Amino acid sequence: MISVWIEKRRREAEKDLGGDEEKIIERVRKELGDRLSLDYLITGSWSLKASQEAANLLAPLGRSFVNVAVDSRQASSGKFDNIPPEDTWKLTPPRSKGGKVAAFVYYCDNETVDGVEFPHFPNCLEQSPQDPSDEIPVVADMSSNFLSRRVDVSKHAVIFGGAQKNIGITDVTLVIVRKDILSTQPQPSFLHAVGVWSPPTILSWPVVAKNNSLYNTMPIFSIWIAGEVMRGLLEAHKTHQLAGQEQLANSKAEQIYDVLDRHPDVYQPVASRSVRSRMNICFRVRGGDAVQEKTFLENAEEQLLQGLKGHRSVGGIRISNYNAVDVSKIKRLTAFLEDFASRSKPLEVLKGH
């Protein structure tokens, strides 16, 4: 996406300066240093890692290009449990208002570690600028909730995601790229001239697209699995397609949260109600009591309810409610949650108070 930003600046400079390559390079290099910005919406562990990686990659250029438009920890006592109101976000001002020029704005649609999901496409990223140069391309990581609800692809420049949640198994990455992005790429020699490295050919989207995703040998079995998953969804939901899967995903999540909310003294969901993830339901047992959570996990294992331990970086309990988890398993899980809540004793009793 930085290459796209550079190519747009190159074309503008070429229009103003004619064919003077040396002056074009000089101007774009200066704009790169003065005006480039990358907007990040940090709402959980993965978006935080993405922003840190961007800062590391661009560090050799001599300054920080990452603009953290929002960091939800700042409004939640250091925790990723909410998404602040959009009117508090500090996106890079558009070019027409004298701001730096954002190459993109990035967000992670669903944060698996923290159980936070955007309930809808951010309203402030809806764009129809009078000046096309004011457009900020939107890049979304949908690794963990892709195929779980309908998405307006036209609002994004790029959507990407790993296959291992809802699409298939590991070693496949899905990337949806707007066509104009593919045709707005500078020559590698120009990138080098302005001080930016070019991506390896195997990671060049135009090259991959031109070769119908067959530039390199593909992991055939993994792609076959992804195809079978998508065929299965179409067969299951017929003409409803993603709307049908969205309804099912919402229903499964609601069944789990309903049980948790019926026993607030036993279960405490981590994320605020308005941004609760449908895919990763994170909660604490008895306020995060280590003994109670250990007992919960052991009892769950006895019922063959596995993989419920929270991510190692945050602890707690995490239920993965991906598309492959069918309704019968959700019923088993909710029955266990009800049973455990009925048997769980208050902390005061456990501690002998």
Salt bridges, closest charged atoms under 4 A:
GLU7 OE1 - ARG10 NE 2.85
GLU7 OE2 - ARG11 NE 2.78
GLU12 OE2 - ARG9 NH2 3.66
GLU12 OE2 - ARG95 NH1 2.70
GLU14 OE2 - ARG10 NH1 3.46
ASP16 OD2 - ARG27 NH2 2.90
GLU31 OE1 - ARG27 NE 3.95
GLU31 OE2 - ARG35 NH1 3.69
ASP34 OD2 - LYS30 NZ 2.65
ASP71 OD2 - ARG73 NH2 2.70
ASP109 OD2 - ARG149 NH2 2.99
GLU117 OE2 - ARG149 NH1 3.89
GLU117 OE2 - ARG278 NH2 2.81
GLU126 OE2 - LYS155 NZ 2.65
GLU135 OE2 - ARG178 NH1 2.89
ASP180 OD1 - ARG178 NE 2.50
GLU228 OE2 - ARG231 NH2 2.59
GLU246 OE1 - ARG150 NE 2.74
ASP261 OD2 - ARG273 NH1 3.14
ASP261 OD2 - ARG276 NH1 2.98
ASP265 OD2 - ARG286 NH1 3.98
GLU293 OE2 - ARG284 NE 2.87
GLU298 OE2 - LYS294 NZ 2.54
ASP326 OD2 - LYS329 NZ 3.33
GLU338 OE2 - ARG262 NH2 2.49
GLU338 OE1 - HIS263 NE2 2.72
ASP339 OD2 - ARG343 NE 2.90
